[in-house]
Amino acid sequence: MSVNKTPRRKRLVISDAAVPFVARGGRVFGRQVIDADLDIVDGEEVLVVDRNDRVITTTRAIL
């Protein structure tokens, strides 16, 4: 049995209205976030996903 040693990527879920803007390179603002992993720390790379868990982009967290 193999064990996955890859660290889990933290996720930030954004609203449906924000997806086209962010997909074109726009910034993610707090009001666009509808859910996020609680253990995200400042400067950490996170996955930005839509409500269906499709990856939109990656970004660095600025808290």
Secondary structure, DSSP 8 states (H G I E B T S, - for coil): -----S---EEEEE-GGGHHHHHTT----GGGEEEE-TT--TT-EEEEE-TT--EEEEEE---
